[in-house]
């Protein structure tokens, strides 16, 4: 059979109904695409435009926040080397605070921009958002109940950082722990105690904060002397010590005010307490108190003023020996024939009495 014969017989062998059905389907598909291609194109372009705008807006906001934080850090580093900057500015504290604030703002920006873009994309695809939003609300409530401690710690940390309640280098009393702040986080604050231990305090557990490094501190010293000392003399000695201390380095920087003698804080039969106070640099009160005690003690010793609890008193002269001091008082027991001595003497045992009687009888016989 030739090729022409085969080609002539092939159309006759195909089913005309099948060919007509395929042609109708192709025609319907082409007409459907032709009718909806504009909708697809507009939806696709809308989605692409939403994503591009969201990404560009997110990048611009994050870069703006990063530049703002870098500018804050540069301003801190500019005054760090000066005397005023070293006193009022803690570079590490400001850096961590700005980094924490920047991290929070960047995270919030990304969540808001990308979340809004996702909802707009779903709306462009004609997806009903009501069930999704309802499910998200239920999931948010369940997550809030399950992770309420985590949410509390996070929110407390954010407000602590924004309000600048404390920072790196501050000495604080957080109630549950106290010490120097070495790291501030959104969830946990790290403290170093007086013994070198490190405390990890959750921000949600902190109910009150006592910052010992802000503003100024007060150094207080109590001087205990005998009530017979001259108060005016003690005042002049302490005033001279305070004037000399305020002129010496580094105490002239740590003392922010003169040392004041407040007067008598307590008067007892064997002592009286003189109270001294001074306004100092934050965190320097213990050092000022130790140095002030040292200088006051040395000045009072040089002036011959005795401090209670200081040097021992000179021993008093012993009384002359009394010959009758070693003689015991007369006693009724010293007389063996007295009633007290007879009552106190032990009773003889029966065997000893019989032995004594036999010895007496033997002596009589021998005589």
Secondary structure, 3 states (H helix, E strand, C coil): CCHHHHHHHHHHHCCHHHHHHHHHHHHHHHHHHHHHHHHHHHHHHHHHHHHHHHHHHHHHHHHHHHHHHHHHHHHHHHCCCCHHHHHHCCHHHHHHHHHHHHHHHHHHHHHHHHHHHHHHHHHHCCCCCHHHHHHHHHHHHHHHHHCHHHHHHHHHHHHHHHCCCCCCCCEEECCCCEEEEEEECCCEEEEECCCCCEEEEEHHHCCCCEECCCCEEEEEEEEEECCCCCHHHHHHHHHHHHHHHHHCCCHHHHECCCCEEEEEEEECCCCEEEEEEEEEECCCHHHHHHHHHHHHHHHHHHHCCCECCCCCCCCCCCCCCCHHHHCCCCCHHHCCCCHHHHHHCCCCCHHHHHHHHHHHHHHHHHC
